[in-house]
Amino acid sequence: MTENPLSLINPIAALVAGLLTSLHCMGMCGPLACSLLGGQSKSKIATFGGYHIGKLVSYILLGAIAGGLGSRFVSSLTESPTQLLTWSMAVFFFAMAIGMDRYLIRLPLVSRLSRYLTRHALRIHSGFRGLALGLLTPFIPCGPLYIIIWVAALAGSAWGGATMLALFGLGTIPGLLL
């Protein structure tokens, strides 16, 4: 299915979303990234580099899974995935505005697992600590990430989903480096 280049389901739109979202990332993931500080300057570069590589690897895997799972769904649509995305986002934001989020399924096991893994990742040697924390980043609850995963699911293929999340992840890096 060929999408309009101005569509929301577009790799360039994902990159721009990542750049714009990096302001959000500075406040939410910034403290995690700052927890990596310490050691020699070469160690900091390796740690931050490992963090961003780990985060990108996780995002790409999530995008590939979402795109792969969504590909069958997208192929069965009679209308454009962009229309579905627009309406589903409208319903989602309306539900959030009226407080329906309190009825969402909570996954306490994921939260406990994330805290456990993060606590142990912080004990790892600084060079691998960044990589470990980057790989764990998608376990941190993140609205913009969940939205882009939904967009990746509508990308129509595992490759399309992986591309969407790779570019979104690349877009978030400048803000976190600040």
N, CA, C and O atoms as a DFTB+ gen file, in Angstrom:
712 C
 N C O
     1  1       0.846      -1.167       0.000
     2  2       0.000       0.000       0.000
     3  2       0.896       1.235       0.000
     4  3       1.784       1.357       0.843
     5  1       0.670       2.139      -0.929
     6  2       1.469       3.358      -1.023
     7  2       0.785       4.454      -0.224
     8  3      -0.401       4.730      -0.403
     9  1       1.546       5.063       0.648
    10  2       1.023       6.132       1.488
    11  2       1.422       7.492       0.930
    12  3       2.438       7.611       0.245
    13  1       0.650       8.484       1.212
    14  2       0.945       9.864       0.894
    15  2       2.228      10.267       1.635
    16  3       2.365       9.958       2.819
    17  1       3.180      10.958       0.961
    18  2       4.407      11.356       1.648
    19  2       4.168      12.279       2.836
    20  3       5.045      12.416       3.688
    21  1       3.008      12.910       2.912
    22  2       2.695      13.768       4.042
    23  2       1.979      13.001       5.155
    24  3       1.528      13.593       6.136
    25  1       1.882      11.698       4.996
    26  2       1.224      10.838       5.963
    27  2       1.957      10.837       7.303
    28  3       3.159      11.094       7.371
    29  1       1.207      10.540       8.368
    30  2       1.821      10.387       9.685
    31  2       2.632       9.101       9.764
    32  3       3.530       8.982      10.599
    33  1       2.321       8.136       8.899
    34  2       3.033       6.865       8.887
    35  2       4.138       6.980       7.843
    36  3       4.047       6.433       6.744
    37  1       5.176       7.705       8.222
    38  2       6.246       8.056       7.315
    39  2       7.535       8.128       8.144
    40  3       7.531       8.715       9.226
    41  1       8.632       7.547       7.661
    42  2       9.881       7.583       8.441
    43  2      10.362       8.992       8.778
    44  3      10.902       9.214       9.862
    45  1      10.179       9.932       7.880
    46  2      10.600      11.311       8.165
    47  2       9.743      11.892       9.283
    48  3      10.244      12.628      10.134
    49  1       8.446      11.564       9.284
    50  2       7.568      12.016      10.371
    51  2       8.030      11.409      11.699
    52  3       7.953      12.061      12.740
    53  1       8.506      10.173      11.663
    54  2       9.004       9.528      12.885
    55  2      10.255      10.241      13.397
    56  3      10.404      10.435      14.604
    57  1      11.150      10.630      12.499
    58  2      12.354      11.365      12.897
    59  2      11.983      12.709      13.516
    60  3      12.522      13.083      14.558
    61  1      11.074      13.428      12.885
    62  2      10.629      14.722      13.406
    63  2       9.940      14.531      14.763
    64  3      10.142      15.327      15.681
    65  1       9.131      13.480      14.885
    66  2       8.482      13.191      16.168
    67  2       9.536      12.933      17.240
    68  3       9.386      13.386      18.375
    69  1      10.594      12.216      16.895
    70  2      11.673      11.968      17.844
    71  2      12.363      13.253      18.262
    72  3      12.654      13.452      19.442
    73  1      12.625      14.128      17.296
    74  2      13.262      15.412      17.616
    75  2      12.382      16.245      18.538
    76  3      12.865      16.818      19.514
    77  1      11.090      16.312      18.228
    78  2      10.165      17.090      19.062
    79  2       9.984      16.446      20.433
    80  3       9.869      17.136      21.446
    81  1       9.960      15.127      20.450
    82  2       9.776      14.394      21.698
    83  2      11.012      14.448      22.583
    84  3      10.928      14.181      23.782
    85  1      12.158      14.791      22.005
    86  2      13.381      14.814      22.807
    87  2      13.267      15.787      23.978
    88  3      13.956      15.625      24.985
    89  1      12.406      16.795      23.854
    90  2      12.161      17.693      24.986
    91  2      11.519      16.924      26.144
    92  3      11.866      17.122      27.309
    93  1      10.585      16.052      25.798
    94  2       9.954      15.182      26.798
    95  2      10.995      14.218      27.382
    96  3      11.032      13.987      28.591
    97  1      11.830      13.666      26.512
    98  2      12.855      12.703      26.934
    99  2      13.833      13.331      27.922
   100  3      14.296      12.667      28.849
   101  1      14.146      14.610      27.725
   102  2      15.084      15.282      28.629
   103  2      14.564      15.257      30.059
   104  3      15.342      15.099      31.000
   105  1      13.263      15.410      30.228
   106  2      12.693      15.411      31.563
   107  2      12.441      14.024      32.122
   108  3      12.535      13.810      33.331
   109  1      12.122      13.080      31.245
   110  2      11.755      11.756      31.727
   111  2      12.937      10.787      31.748
   112  3      13.183      10.135      32.763
   113  1      13.665      10.687      30.641
   114  2      14.813       9.766      30.563
   115  2      16.117      10.470      30.909
   116  3      17.135       9.817      31.143
   117  1      16.091      11.798      30.943
   118  2      17.295      12.552      31.267
   119  2      17.919      12.133      32.593
   120  3      19.134      11.948      32.667
   121  1      17.099      11.977      33.655
   122  2      17.702      11.536      34.919
   123  2      18.367      10.160      34.810
   124  3      19.404       9.916      35.427
   125  1      17.761       9.259      34.020
   126  2      18.382       7.946      33.819
   127  2      19.705       8.104      33.092
   128  3      20.705       7.492      33.470
   129  1      19.712       8.925      32.048
   130  2      20.956       9.150      31.298
   131  2      22.001       9.812      32.191
   132  3      23.184       9.482      32.105
   133  1      21.578      10.741      33.046
   134  2      22.531      11.409      33.936
   135  2      23.068      10.460      35.006
   136  3      24.155      10.680      35.541
   137  1      22.317       9.415      35.316
   138  2      22.807       8.451      36.313
   139  2      24.029       7.703      35.793
   140  3      24.729       7.037      36.555
   141  1      24.277       7.816      34.498
   142  2      25.427       7.151      33.898
   143  2      26.706       7.955      34.065
   144  3      27.799       7.454      33.799
   145  1      26.570       9.217      34.512
   146  2      27.746      10.070      34.656
   147  2      28.711       9.511      35.696
   148  3      28.317       8.806      36.625
   149  1      29.941       9.833      35.519
   150  2      30.970       9.380      36.453
   151  2      32.114       8.750      35.685
   152  3      31.935       8.309      34.550
   153  1      33.264       8.706      36.283
   154  2      34.417       8.086      35.637
   155  2      35.140       9.045      34.718
   156  3      34.867      10.246      34.710
   157  1      36.059       8.509      33.951
   158  2      36.875       9.289      33.020
   159  2      36.027       9.742      31.835
   160  3      34.959       9.184      31.581
   161  1      36.507      10.758      31.109
   162  2      35.741      11.261      29.966
   163  2      35.611      10.202      28.877
   164  3      34.574      10.131      28.217
   165  1      36.643       9.370      28.673
   166  2      36.527       8.293      27.687
   167  2      35.466       7.291      28.134
   168  3      34.718       6.759      27.314
   169  1      35.408       7.042      29.428
   170  2      34.408       6.126      29.972
   171  2      33.003       6.701      29.770
   172  3      32.070       5.957      29.468
   173  1      32.846       8.008      29.934
   174  2      31.542       8.646      29.741
   175  2      31.080       8.488      28.297
   176  3      29.916       8.183      28.037
   177  1      31.997       8.698      27.369
   178  2      31.650       8.568      25.951
   179  2      31.197       7.146      25.656
   180  3      30.188       6.943      24.980
   181  1      31.936       6.160      26.157
   182  2      31.568       4.759      25.932
   183  2      30.232       4.438      26.594
   184  3      29.410       3.721      26.023
   185  1      30.016       4.966      27.793
   186  2      28.783       4.684      28.519
   187  2      27.587       5.302      27.813
   188  3      26.576       4.633      27.599
   189  1      27.697       6.589      27.445
   190  2      26.591       7.238      26.738
   191  2      26.375       6.616      25.358
   192  3      25.236       6.435      24.927
   193  1      27.459       6.292      24.674
   194  2      27.331       5.628      23.376
   195  2      26.629       4.293      23.524
   196  3      25.747       3.956      22.734
   197  1      27.023       3.528      24.543
   198  2      26.377       2.239      24.802
   199  2      24.906       2.401      25.119
   200  3      24.079       1.604      24.675
   201  1      24.569       3.441      25.894
   202  2      23.170       3.698      26.238
   203  2      22.337       3.926      24.970
   204  3      21.277       3.324      24.799
   205  1      22.824       4.793      24.093
   206  2      22.054       5.117      22.887
   207  2      22.005       3.942      21.916
   208  3      20.991       3.733      21.249
   209  1      23.073       3.184      21.831
   210  2      23.054       1.987      20.976
   211  2      22.051       0.980      21.526
   212  3      21.250       0.423      20.776
   213  1      22.095       0.747      22.837
   214  2      21.142      -0.183      23.447
   215  2      19.704       0.263      23.255
   216  3      18.829      -0.549      22.956
   217  1      19.462       1.559      23.427
   218  2      18.108       2.096      23.249
   219  2      17.645       1.912      21.797
   220  3      16.508       1.511      21.549
   221  1      18.537       2.210      20.843
   222  2      18.167       2.044      19.433
   223  2      17.897       0.579      19.090
   224  3      16.955       0.276      18.358
   225  1      18.714      -0.320      19.613
   226  2      18.494      -1.758      19.353
   227  2      17.118      -2.176      19.876
   228  3      16.371      -2.867      19.185
   229  1      16.787      -1.752      21.102
   230  2      15.473      -2.090      21.671
   231  2      14.344      -1.493      20.848
   232  3      13.352      -2.166      20.568
   233  1      14.492      -0.240      20.463
   234  2      13.454       0.405      19.667
   235  2      13.274      -0.307      18.325
   236  3      12.145      -0.536      17.892
   237  1      14.367      -0.653      17.675
   238  2      14.279      -1.325      16.374
   239  2      13.588      -2.672      16.521
   240  3      12.741      -3.026      15.701
   241  1      13.941      -3.431      17.561
   242  2      13.279      -4.725      17.788
   243  2      11.790      -4.542      18.056
   244  3      10.968      -5.282      17.515
   245  1      11.439      -3.566      18.883
   246  2      10.022      -3.294      19.140
   247  2       9.291      -2.884      17.864
   248  3       8.167      -3.321      17.615
   249  1       9.937      -2.043      17.061
   250  2       9.330      -1.617      15.797
   251  2       9.126      -2.772      14.847
   252  3       8.092      -2.858      14.186
   253  1      10.105      -3.667      14.769
   254  2       9.989      -4.836      13.888
   255  2       8.855      -5.749      14.359
   256  3       8.085      -6.264      13.548
   257  1       8.761      -5.944      15.671
   258  2       7.681      -6.785      16.211
   259  2       6.327      -6.142      15.936
   260  3       5.404      -6.804      15.462
   261  1       6.210      -4.836      16.237
   262  2       4.940      -4.130      16.015
   263  2       4.570      -4.128      14.536
   264  3       3.424      -4.404      14.179
   265  1       5.543      -3.815      13.670
   266  2       5.267      -3.796      12.228
   267  2       4.897      -5.172      11.703
   268  3       3.996      -5.304      10.875
   269  1       5.592      -6.197      12.183
   270  2       5.287      -7.561      11.757
   271  2       3.901      -7.997      12.200
   272  3       3.150      -8.578      11.418
   273  1       3.557      -7.716      13.465
   274  2       2.230      -8.080      13.961
   275  2       1.139      -7.263      13.279
   276  3       0.052      -7.770      13.002
   277  1       1.435      -6.014      13.016
   278  2       0.445      -5.143      12.399
   279  2       0.273      -5.346      10.902
   280  3      -0.718      -4.895      10.327
   281  1       1.228      -6.022      10.260
   282  2       1.173      -6.154       8.795
   283  2      -0.085      -6.887       8.327
   284  3      -0.686      -6.499       7.324
   285  1      -0.479      -7.915       9.022
   286  2      -1.705      -8.637       8.637
   287  2      -2.929      -7.756       8.839
   288  3      -3.855      -7.757       8.027
   289  1      -2.918      -7.014       9.923
   290  2      -4.025      -6.120      10.214
   291  2      -4.135      -5.051       9.130
   292  3      -5.225      -4.783       8.624
   293  1      -3.004      -4.441       8.777
   294  2      -2.989      -3.378       7.770
   295  2      -3.450      -3.912       6.416
   296  3      -4.184      -3.232       5.699
   297  1      -3.024      -5.127       6.062
   298  2      -3.408      -5.676       4.756
   299  2      -4.903      -5.971       4.677
   300  3      -5.456      -6.081       3.583
   301  1      -5.562      -6.101       5.830
   302  2      -7.000      -6.366       5.816
   303  2      -7.844      -5.092       5.845
   304  3      -9.069      -5.164       5.739
   305  1      -7.214      -3.941       5.984
   306  2      -7.956      -2.684       6.054
   307  2      -8.539      -2.312       4.700
   308  3      -7.922      -2.516       3.654
   309  1      -9.721      -1.769       4.750
   310  2     -10.326      -1.270       3.518
   311  2     -10.058       0.215       3.332
   312  3     -10.226       0.750       2.236
   313  1      -9.643       0.875       4.400
   314  2      -9.314       2.286       4.297
   315  2      -7.844       2.488       4.636
   316  3      -7.155       1.547       5.031
   317  1      -7.384       3.680       4.485
   318  2      -5.984       4.020       4.716
   319  2      -5.598       3.839       6.184
   320  3      -6.369       4.196       7.075
   321  1      -4.402       3.285       6.442
   322  2      -3.936       3.205       7.830
   323  2      -3.831       4.583       8.495
   324  3      -3.972       4.702       9.712
   325  1      -3.584       5.613       7.694
   326  2      -3.489       6.963       8.249
   327  2      -4.827       7.395       8.829
   328  3      -4.865       8.032       9.882
   329  1      -5.927       7.059       8.160
   330  2      -7.247       7.397       8.700
   331  2      -7.498       6.655      10.007
   332  3      -8.018       7.226      10.966
   333  1      -7.124       5.380      10.036
   334  2      -7.281       4.600      11.261
   335  2      -6.436       5.207      12.374
   336  3      -6.897       5.321      13.510
   337  1      -5.205       5.595      12.058
   338  2      -4.316       6.193      13.049
   339  2      -4.917       7.481      13.597
   340  3      -4.933       7.696      14.809
   341  1      -5.405       8.325      12.716
   342  2      -5.978       9.607      13.128
   343  2      -7.164       9.398      14.070
   344  3      -7.241      10.034      15.121
   345  1      -8.080       8.517      13.700
   346  2      -9.250       8.277      14.534
   347  2      -8.901       7.563      15.835
   348  3      -9.467       7.875      16.883
   349  1      -7.979       6.614      15.778
   350  2      -7.619       5.905      17.012
   351  2      -6.918       6.856      17.981
   352  3      -7.122       6.762      19.191
   353  1      -6.100       7.765      17.468
   354  2      -5.441       8.747      18.340
   355  2      -6.473       9.707      18.935
   356  3      -6.362      10.090      20.100
   357  1      -7.466      10.094      18.150
   358  2      -8.510      10.982      18.666
   359  2      -9.260      10.302      19.803
   360  3      -9.511      10.923      20.836
   361  1      -9.619       9.043      19.627
   362  2     -10.312       8.296      20.678
   363  2      -9.413       8.150      21.903
   364  3      -9.867       8.331      23.032
   365  1      -8.129       7.821      21.679
   366  2      -7.171       7.651      22.780
   367  2      -7.054       8.930      23.598
   368  3      -7.170       8.892      24.823
   369  1      -6.826      10.061      22.938
   370  2      -6.642      11.319      23.671
   371  2      -7.930      11.783      24.353
   372  3      -7.883      12.368      25.435
   373  1      -9.066      11.526      23.732
   374  2     -10.338      11.855      24.379
   375  2     -10.522      11.013      25.641
   376  3     -10.923      11.525      26.686
   377  1     -10.225       9.721      25.532
   378  2     -10.337       8.827      26.699
   379  2      -9.406       9.278      27.818
   380  3      -9.779       9.237      28.990
   381  1      -8.194       9.711      27.462
   382  2      -7.261      10.205      28.478
   383  2      -7.779      11.496      29.110
   384  3      -7.643      11.697      30.317
   385  1      -8.369      12.367      28.298
   386  2      -8.850      13.657      28.791
   387  2      -9.988      13.490      29.794
   388  3     -10.123      14.301      30.711
   389  1     -10.796      12.465      29.636
   390  2     -11.913      12.275      30.572
   391  2     -11.570      11.274      31.685
   392  3     -12.450      10.833      32.425
   393  1     -10.293      10.925      31.794
   394  2      -9.842      10.100      32.913
   395  2     -10.018       8.606      32.747
   396  3      -9.971       7.871      33.733
   397  1     -10.218       8.142      31.535
   398  2     -10.410       6.703      31.299
   399  2      -9.123       5.902      31.491
   400  3      -9.159       4.675      31.574
   401  1      -7.990       6.594      31.561
   402  2      -6.723       5.880      31.699
   403  2      -6.654       5.086      32.999
   404  3      -5.881       4.133      33.101
   405  1      -7.443       5.462      33.980
   406  2      -7.410       4.710      35.248
   407  2      -7.980       3.302      35.074
   408  3      -7.785       2.454      35.945
   409  1      -8.681       3.035      33.967
   410  2      -9.240       1.718      33.713
   411  2      -8.364       0.847      32.821
   412  3      -8.704      -0.296      32.518
   413  1      -7.227       1.409      32.406
   414  2      -6.308       0.624      31.589
   415  2      -5.717      -0.516      32.416
   416  3      -5.604      -0.427      33.638
   417  1      -5.354      -1.558      31.739
   418  2      -4.748      -2.705      32.405
   419  2      -3.362      -2.302      32.887
   420  3      -2.538      -1.830      32.103
   421  1      -3.112      -2.485      34.148
   422  2      -1.801      -2.211      34.720
   423  2      -0.987      -3.498      34.668
   424  3      -1.516      -4.588      34.886
   425  1       0.269      -3.365      34.385
   426  2       1.151      -4.520      34.316
   427  2       2.199      -4.416      35.419
   428  3       3.345      -4.058      35.148
   429  1       1.819      -4.725      36.663
   430  2       2.770      -4.569      37.764
   431  2       3.998      -5.456      37.604
   432  3       5.080      -5.101      38.070
   433  1       3.845      -6.599      36.952
   434  2       4.991      -7.489      36.751
   435  2       6.057      -6.800      35.907
   436  3       7.247      -6.918      36.201
   437  1       5.648      -6.084      34.866
   438  2       6.598      -5.371      34.011
   439  2       7.294      -4.278      34.819
   440  3       8.500      -4.076      34.680
   441  1       6.544      -3.576      35.657
   442  2       7.130      -2.517      36.472
   443  2       8.151      -3.085      37.458
   444  3       9.249      -2.546      37.599
   445  1       7.793      -4.159      38.130
   446  2       8.730      -4.784      39.080
   447  2       9.954      -5.318      38.366
   448  3      11.074      -5.158      38.850
   449  1       9.751      -5.960      37.206
   450  2      10.867      -6.491      36.431
   451  2      11.793      -5.359      35.992
   452  3      13.016      -5.491      36.053
   453  1      11.207      -4.251      35.552
   454  2      11.995      -3.097      35.121
   455  2      12.835      -2.551      36.263
   456  3      14.021      -2.275      36.081
   457  1      12.237      -2.390      37.442
   458  2      12.992      -1.889      38.599
   459  2      14.116      -2.849      38.984
   460  3      15.229      -2.418      39.285
   461  1      13.830      -4.125      38.974
   462  2      14.832      -5.134      39.322
   463  2      16.003      -5.103      38.338
   464  3      17.166      -5.082      38.743
   465  1      15.680      -5.100      37.037
   466  2      16.733      -5.100      36.020
   467  2      17.543      -3.810      36.046
   468  3      18.764      -3.836      35.889
   469  1      16.863      -2.679      36.244
   470  2      17.565      -1.396      36.297
   471  2      18.503      -1.341      37.494
   472  3      19.635      -0.871      37.374
   473  1      18.050      -1.812      38.636
   474  2      18.890      -1.825      39.831
   475  2      20.161      -2.644      39.589
   476  3      21.252      -2.242      39.993
   477  1      20.010      -3.790      38.929
   478  2      21.175      -4.626      38.646
   479  2      22.039      -4.040      37.521
   480  3      23.262      -4.187      37.532
   481  1      21.406      -3.387      36.567
   482  2      22.167      -2.781      35.468
   483  2      23.063      -1.662      35.978
   484  3      24.154      -1.449      35.449
   485  1      22.609      -0.946      37.004
   486  2      23.416       0.144      37.551
   487  2      24.685      -0.364      38.244
   488  3      25.609       0.412      38.484
   489  1      24.735      -1.643      38.562
   490  2      25.918      -2.229      39.212
   491  2      26.941      -2.742      38.201
   492  3      28.049      -3.123      38.578
   493  1      26.580      -2.754      36.933
   494  2      27.466      -3.267      35.885
   495  2      28.588      -2.263      35.634
   496  3      28.410      -1.064      35.848
   497  1      29.756      -2.756      35.175
   498  2      30.883      -1.894      34.802
   499  2      30.376      -0.805      33.867
   500  3      29.532      -1.061      33.008
   501  1      30.889       0.408      34.035
   502  2      30.350       1.581      33.343
   503  2      30.238       1.422      31.829
   504  3      29.286       1.935      31.242
   505  1      31.165       0.738      31.181
   506  2      31.088       0.579      29.729
   507  2      29.858      -0.201      29.290
   508  3      29.243       0.119      28.273
   509  1      29.503      -1.218      30.053
   510  2      28.345      -2.034      29.700
   511  2      27.073      -1.562      30.394
   512  3      25.970      -1.948      30.009
   513  1      27.230      -0.723      31.419
   514  2      26.072      -0.199      32.137
   515  2      25.179       0.585      31.186
   516  3      23.958       0.423      31.187
   517  1      25.796       1.432      30.378
   518  2      25.018       2.226      29.431
   519  2      24.247       1.363      28.456
   520  3      23.076       1.622      28.180
   521  1      24.905       0.329      27.930
   522  2      24.253      -0.586      26.993
   523  2      23.071      -1.272      27.672
   524  3      21.982      -1.346      27.103
   525  1      23.285      -1.776      28.893
   526  2      22.226      -2.476      29.619
   527  2      21.036      -1.555      29.886
   528  3      19.888      -1.950      29.682
   529  1      21.305      -0.325      30.344
   530  2      20.212       0.607      30.615
   531  2      19.506       1.038      29.328
   532  3      18.293       1.245      29.321
   533  1      20.263       1.171      28.248
   534  2      19.647       1.495      26.966
   535  2      18.713       0.393      26.500
   536  3      17.625       0.672      25.998
   537  1      19.124      -0.846      26.661
   538  2      18.272      -1.973      26.276
   539  2      16.997      -2.017      27.115
   540  3      15.959      -2.481      26.643
   541  1      17.070      -1.538      28.357
   542  2      15.919      -1.549      29.266
   543  2      15.005      -0.335      29.111
   544  3      13.888      -0.335      29.630
   545  1      15.460       0.686      28.412
   546  2      14.691       1.935      28.311
   547  2      13.237       1.727      27.879
   548  3      12.363       2.389      28.437
   549  1      12.925       0.851      26.923
   550  2      11.512       0.698      26.537
   551  2      10.610       0.162      27.653
   552  3       9.387       0.232      27.536
   553  1      11.192      -0.370      28.728
   554  2      10.367      -0.836      29.840
   555  2       9.877       0.313      30.711
   556  3       8.986       0.127      31.540
   557  1      10.455       1.501      30.531
   558  2      10.001       2.670      31.273
   559  2       8.702       3.138      30.619
   560  3       8.675       3.359      29.408
   561  1       7.625       3.294      31.391
   562  2       6.371       3.757      30.775
   563  2       6.590       5.082      30.041
   564  3       7.118       6.033      30.617
   565  1       6.186       5.141      28.773
   566  2       6.431       6.327      27.958
   567  2       5.326       6.483      26.914
   568  3       5.231       5.710      25.961
   569  1       4.503       7.496      27.119
   570  2       3.408       7.758      26.186
   571  2       3.854       7.962      24.747
   572  3       3.308       7.320      23.850
   573  1       4.841       8.848      24.490
   574  2       5.273       9.044      23.101
   575  2       5.811       7.750      22.457
   576  3       5.585       7.511      21.271
   577  1       6.510       6.932      23.225
   578  2       7.015       5.664      22.684
   579  2       5.856       4.744      22.331
   580  3       5.875       4.104      21.280
   581  1       4.847       4.670      23.195
   582  2       3.695       3.811      22.913
   583  2       2.964       4.284      21.655
   584  3       2.490       3.469      20.863
   585  1       2.876       5.589      21.479
   586  2       2.211       6.124      20.288
   587  2       2.991       5.740      19.035
   588  3       2.395       5.313      18.046
   589  1       4.320       5.886      19.064
   590  2       5.103       5.578      17.871
   591  2       5.122       4.070      17.604
   592  3       5.257       3.652      16.454
   593  1       4.989       3.254      18.645
   594  2       4.873       1.803      18.432
   595  2       3.558       1.500      17.711
   596  3       3.520       0.640      16.831
   597  1       2.487       2.197      18.077
   598  2       1.207       2.025      17.382
   599  2       1.349       2.451      15.918
   600  3       0.832       1.782      15.024
   601  1       2.038       3.546      15.678
   602  2       2.287       3.989      14.301
   603  2       3.103       2.928      13.559
   604  3       2.824       2.632      12.397
   605  1       4.103       2.359      14.223
   606  2       4.936       1.315      13.602
   607  2       4.102       0.089      13.252
   608  3       4.352      -0.564      12.238
   609  1       3.113      -0.226      14.085
   610  2       2.247      -1.367      13.797
   611  2       1.445      -1.137      12.520
   612  3       1.070      -2.089      11.836
   613  1       1.188       0.119      12.206
   614  2       0.435       0.446      10.994
   615  2       1.343       0.672       9.789
   616  3       0.863       0.996       8.702
   617  1       2.651       0.503       9.976
   618  2       3.604       0.722       8.880
   619  2       3.494      -0.348       7.805
   620  3       3.946      -0.133       6.680
   621  1       2.907      -1.488       8.123
   622  2       2.640      -2.504       7.105
   623  2       3.641      -3.635       7.011
   624  3       3.389      -4.614       6.309
   625  1       4.769      -3.535       7.695
   626  2       5.763      -4.612       7.646
   627  2       6.716      -4.481       8.826
   628  3       6.805      -3.433       9.466
   629  1       7.425      -5.573       9.097
   630  2       8.434      -5.541      10.162
   631  2       9.516      -4.522       9.817
   632  3       9.954      -3.764      10.683
   633  1       9.945      -4.499       8.564
   634  2      10.975      -3.544       8.138
   635  2      10.482      -2.102       8.312
   636  3      11.217      -1.247       8.806
   637  1       9.247      -1.840       7.905
   638  2       8.685      -0.494       8.044
   639  2       8.592      -0.079       9.499
   640  3       8.913       1.060       9.838
   641  1       8.151      -0.995      10.377
   642  2       8.067      -0.698      11.802
   643  2       9.431      -0.449      12.413
   644  3       9.602       0.466      13.219
   645  1      10.410      -1.273      12.025
   646  2      11.775      -1.100      12.539
   647  2      12.348       0.245      12.094
   648  3      13.008       0.932      12.874
   649  1      12.097       0.611      10.853
   650  2      12.579       1.893      10.327
   651  2      11.951       3.061      11.083
   652  3      12.629       4.029      11.428
   653  1      10.645       2.958      11.334
   654  2       9.947       4.030      12.059
   655  2      10.568       4.238      13.439
   656  3      10.863       5.369      13.824
   657  1      10.766       3.149      14.182
   658  2      11.301       3.300      15.528
   659  2      12.779       3.643      15.532
   660  3      13.248       4.314      16.451
   661  1      13.528       3.199      14.526
   662  2      14.951       3.574      14.447
   663  2      15.075       5.083      14.273
   664  3      15.877       5.725      14.952
   665  1      14.286       5.648      13.369
   666  2      14.369       7.092      13.136
   667  2      13.796       7.888      14.310
   668  3      14.306       8.959      14.639
   669  1      12.757       7.379      14.933
   670  2      12.238       8.031      16.141
   671  2      13.328       8.056      17.213
   672  3      13.568       9.092      17.835
   673  1      13.986       6.917      17.429
   674  2      15.056       6.836      18.421
   675  2      16.208       7.759      18.113
   676  3      16.751       8.403      19.011
   677  1      16.588       7.831      16.840
   678  2      17.666       8.748      16.447
   679  2      17.273      10.198      16.743
   680  3      18.109      11.005      17.149
   681  1      16.007      10.514      16.538
   682  2      15.539      11.867      16.799
   683  2      15.582      12.249      18.266
   684  3      15.698      13.430      18.593
   685  1      15.490      11.270      19.157
   686  2      15.499      11.578      20.597
   687  2      16.903      11.807      21.141
   688  3      17.056      12.359      22.231
   689  1      17.911      11.400      20.415
   690  2      19.290      11.466      20.925
   691  2      19.769      12.891      21.186
   692  3      20.352      13.127      22.244
   693  1      19.558      13.860      20.287
   694  2      20.086      15.204      20.558
   695  2      19.638      15.791      21.895
   696  3      20.448      16.364      22.625
   697  1      18.370      15.652      22.213
   698  2      17.877      16.183      23.478
   699  2      18.524      15.510      24.679
   700  3      18.854      16.173      25.663
   701  1      18.705      14.197      24.601
   702  2      19.328      13.493      25.723
   703  2      20.808      13.798      25.850
   704  3      21.364      13.733      26.947
   705  1      21.451      14.130      24.738
   706  2      22.856      14.498      24.826
   707  2      23.054      15.853      25.503
   708  3      24.092      16.114      26.111
   709  1      22.041      16.705      25.385
   710  2      22.107      18.009      26.051
   711  2      22.076      17.822      27.552
   712  3      22.122      18.801      28.297
